[in-house]
Amino acid sequence: MLPEIDCQNKHIKMNYRKLGKTGWPVSEISLGTWQVGGGWGKTFDAKLANRIIHTAIDQGINFIDTADVYDGGLSEAAVGKAVKESAEKIFVATKCGRQIQPHVNEGYTPKILREFVEASLKNTGLETIDLIQLHCPPTPVYDRDEIFGLFEKLKEEGKILAMGVSVETVGEASSAMKYDIVSSIQVIFNMFRLKPSETLFTYPEIDKFGIIARVPLASGLLTGKLTTDTVFSKEDHRLFNRQGEAFDKGETFSGVNYDKGLSAVQELTEVFQGKEHLAAWAMRWVLMFPQVSTVIPGASKIDQVLSNVKASLLPEIPFNQMEAVRNIYNKYFKADIHHLW
């Protein structure tokens, strides 16, 4: 089990875990900002974004994940503003690379990536980016020494403190782990995507890398609030990207069939009965794996932040319920998706 670090925040009890070789104590429930204040078909609201981020900080969250492409840089700017307004030490992680169009291996060069990092510094208003991550680049990028060498230089220059990768597949994570500069691996991991726990988490050297679990609620499926009648806007990736029309389909509902997902959620709701919603238990399930440093649920409302942090306070999930999750995964999803990512 990764060590928990006593919370110094006066607002709430929050557990902290070590982020790999950085040694940073990061909140085990953190904040992803893909849809903070906007995104997913909604117009960006800077005031709402500011309130959401400050609420997260007040709840003991000290790790915030953003990206230069979220709302065209507005998310990065909102994170930078809130962090500068806070007296707490907040670790800011952003990502680069997805602006490259077409998004192909040949588009990745040290020059363009350096420009992206410098743009993120300007956009956030920060002197240094704590953690810069490659944003799900094409697989061949993970074998290019000059790309990772750039981030060594940026670290020497003081523009970044650490570098990580956001991956689509376990194979990509394995390739990235050979570079000393890589400190963290961001990967989709949730009740519908068990493969990392059976592969990546078992590697002998995994304790050197901070595991950042993204999409913990499978794009909202694991909240238990979506139905066959749910209507998504035309700008929402949950409508237009179910088959990977715009980017890897694994980012949308974790790549599972929507109707199968609803059936699985119905069974999971029966497994996790009680006053706490399935969403909190879904994140607590992720935290049952000690290899995970932090889980980064998104939030488009303040009450979602408050709900998310509850997962850190829930008791451990007993063996029979952990097995029930695995059985539901095997029943509905394993044959369809296990080999893909």
N, C-alpha and C positions, 0 to 999 in steps of 0.2 A: 504493500500500500504506500503510495506517495505520501509524504508527511503533510499533515494539516498544520496550518500556522494560525495561532490565536488571532482572532479579529480585534483590531484596534479601533474599528469604526463604532461610534457610540450609538448608531441608529438601529442596528439589527445584528444578530449573531449570523455571521457568514463564515463558512469554511473556506480555507485557502489551500491551494496545492502548488507544488513547484512546477514551473514551466521548463522542463527539460534542462539542458545545459546552461540556460540563462540563469537559473537559480531564482528567478523572480517568483514571489508569492502572489499568485493570481486567484481571484475569486472563482470558486468552482462553478458558479452560475455567473456568466458574464453577459454582455450585450452585443448582439449582431445588429448592424444598422442598414441592411439592405432596404428595409421598408420603414425606417424611422422617419416620421414626418411626411412620408409620401411613398413612392414606389408602388409596384404591383398595380398600376393603373390609377393611382391617386396623385393629385397635385401636391408638390412638396410644400409643407408648412413649417417654416423656420422656427416659429415660436413654439409649436408643438414639439418639434424635434428637440429644442433646447430643454423643454420641460421633461421630456422622456429621459434624456440623457442625465439631467440633474437628479431625477428620481432614482435612476439606476445607481448613481454615485452615492446618494443618500442611503440607499439600501445595502451599501457595502460592496457594490460591484466596482472593481478597480481595473478591469480589462475590457476595452471596447474595440470591436472589429469593424472596420469599414473598408471601402475600396474606392478608387478614383472614378469608377464608372457608375457608382450608385447615385442615381438622380443627377447625373452629369457633374459630379463633384460637390453637389450641395450637401451630401451626407458627410463628406470629409470636412467641409467647412464648419458644419454644425458641431461635429465632434471636437474639432480644434477650439472652437469658441467656448464650448462648455468646459473643456479641460482647463483652459486658461482661466476660467472663472472660478474654478474649484481649488480649494486648499489641499485636497487629498492628492496623493500620488496615484495617477491614473496611467496605466500602460496603454498606449495607442498602437493598434495594429492596422495597417492598411495593405492594399494589394495593388499590383500593377501588371499590365500585359494585355488585358482584355480590350483595350482601346485599339489594338492592332487589328486592322481589317484589310484584306481577309485574315482571319485568325489562323495563321499557318506558321510552321516552324521557321520558314525563311524570313518572316517579318520580325522575329526576335533578334535584336542586335544589342550589344552593350550600349551603343550610342542612344538608341531610342528608349531603352529601359532607364538609362541615367536621366534622360529628359523627363520621363514619367515620375521618377522619384523626386527630382527637383521641383516639379510642378505640384506634387503632393505636399512637399514642405511649404511651398508658398500658399497653397490652398488651405492647409490647416493652420498656418501661422506658427508652426512649431520649429524650433531650431534643430531638433533631431527627431527622427521617427524611431520609436522603440522597436517595432517589428515590422519589417517590410516582407511581403509574401508574393511570390509568383502566383498569378491568379489563374489557376487551372490551364497552364499552357499546353500546346500539343505535346504528345508523348516524346518525340525526339529531342525536345529542348532539355530534358533531364539528363541527357548524355553529352551536353555541350559545356566543356570546362570553362570556356570564355564567358559564358553567361553567369556562372556562379562566381567566377573570378571578379566580375564587376562588383558584386556585392561585398567581396573582401575589400576592394578598394574604397567603396562607399563607407564601410565601417571604419577603415583607417582614417578617412577624411572626417569622421564624426557626423556624417549625415544620417546614419542608421546605427542602432545599437546591436541589432540582431536581424537574422534573415530566416524566413521559413518558406514553406510551399503549401499551397492549397491544391489538393489533388483530386482527380476523379477516381483513380483506381489504386488498389493496393500495390500493383506493380510499379506505378509511378512513384509511390512513396518509397518503395524499396530502392529505386534508382537514385532518388534524391538523398537518401541516407548516407551515401558514400562521400558526400561533400562535408568537410569540417564546418563550413559556414552555416550549414542548415541546423537550426535549433528547434524548429517546430514543424509539425505536419498537421494541416487542417484537412479533415476527411468527413464525409457524410457517415454518420453512425447513429442509428436509432433502432427502435423495435422492428422496423421493416428492413433494416440493412445490417445484418449480423456479421457479415464476412470479415470486417476488420478485427473483430474479437477472436476469430479463429485463425487468423493469419498474421497481420501486422502486429497485434498486441503480444504475440508469442515470440517475436524476435528477441534474441538475447540482449541486443544493444538498445532495446526500445526505451529504457529508462533515461537515455541521454536526450530523448526528444520529447518536447511537449506535444501532447495530442490535443488538438482543438477540435471538438466534435460539433459539426455544423448540421443544419437541417434536423434538429432533434425531434421536431414535431411533424416531419414529413409534409412540409408546406401546409400545415394546418389540419391534415387528416387526423393526426393523433391528439387533437384537441377534443375530438368527439362531437364537434359542432357542425361539421359538414354533412350534407345529405345529398341524395339524388336530385333534389330540387334547388340546391345551392346554385346561384347565378354568379359567374365571374365576369368582370368587365373585359372588353376586347384587348385592353392593354395589360391584363394580368397573365403572367406566364402560366398560371394554372389552367388557363383556357387554351393558349396558343402554342404551348411547348410540350404537350403531353407525349409527343412522339419525337421530341428533339428537333423541332423545326427551327429553333433559334439558337439553342445551345444544348449541351449534353442533357438528355432527357432525365438522367439521374437526379438533376437538381429540382425537378418538378415531381412532387409526391414521391420522392426517392426512387422514381423510375417504376413504381408499381402501378398496376391497373387500378383505376379509380374505384370501380365497382367492387373489385376484390378487396381493396383497401377499406371500403366501408364495411364489408362483411367481417374483416379481421378486427376492425375497431369495435364492432358490436360484441365480439367474443372477448376482446381485451377489457371492455367495460364491465363485463361479468366477472372477469378475474380480479379487477381492481375496484371492487365496490366500496363505498364509503363516502364520507363528506368531501374528500379531496377529488378534484377533477382528474380525468385521465391524463391531461397535459402535464400536471405536476408529477405524476407517477412515471410518465414517459421519460421525463428528464432525470428523475431519481434513478430510473433503470440505467441510464447512461452512466451516472455517477457510481454505480455499483462496480464499475470496471476501474481499478486503481491506475491503469495506464493513462486514463483520461485526465488531463490537467484542468480543462475547463470546457463547458458546454455553452454555446453562444446562440440562444434563442433570439429571434427578432422581436420587435414590439412596435406596433403602430398606435398604441394607446397606453396611457399611464397605468391603467389597471392591469394590463398585460405584464408590465414589469413587476408589479407587486405580486401577481400570481406566479410568475416565473421563479422568483427568489424563494418561494415556499418550498420548492423542491429540495433545497439545501437543508431544510429542517426536518424533512420526512425521515422516518426510521428506515433501516435497511430492509430491502425486499427479501422475504424468505425464499428458500430454495424452490419450493413447489410453485411459487408464482414466477420465478425466473425460468423454470422449466416450461411453464405454461406459455410464456412468451415465445420461447424457442419452438415449441410445438406448433403454435399458430403461424410462425414464420415458415416453418417447414411445410405446413399444410397449404398456405396460400401463395408463397412467394419464391421459395428457394429454387425451384425448377426453372422459374422464369428469369430471375435476376442474379442469382449467386455468381454465375460465371461471367457476368458482364463487367463488374467493377471490382 
